[in-house]
Amino acid sequence: MLQPKVYDGSEQLWKAVSGWIMSPIPGHNETIEAFDPRANIGIFADRWRWIEQRMLPAWQKLDEAHPERVESRLHVRMIGGPPFLLPGMLVGRLGQEVCQAIALGSRGSGPVLSTPMARSC
């Protein structure tokens, strides 16, 4: 679980960056701090409230207006979008357990954290 390993013990750090981390929902240009100036992205209850009250409704509106866009985004994430690699995708080592996926076709490339498939790079 991410909460104890990533967020807990670093509340001041997460509060400092709460105004910089944008919602991952396309078209939902909001930070948790814009949602609630007192919120801290490092606190699970604050983060979950933001998800339920703002991100989920934004995702549902996107799904209603552009179902093909939502399906496409989910498909990429489920079968091989970063941080997961498609089987057979070429990978090169950049150092410190970070690998570069070399795009095939129209897929973009970019640094991705090492995954079980990428560890052989």
Secondary structure, 3 states (H helix, E strand, C coil): CHHHHHHCCCHHHHHHHCCCCECCCCCCCCEHHHHCCCCCCCCHHHHHHHHHHHHHHHHHHHHHHCHHHHHHHHHHHHHCCCCCCCCCCEEEEEECCEEEEECCCCCCCEEEECCCCHHHC
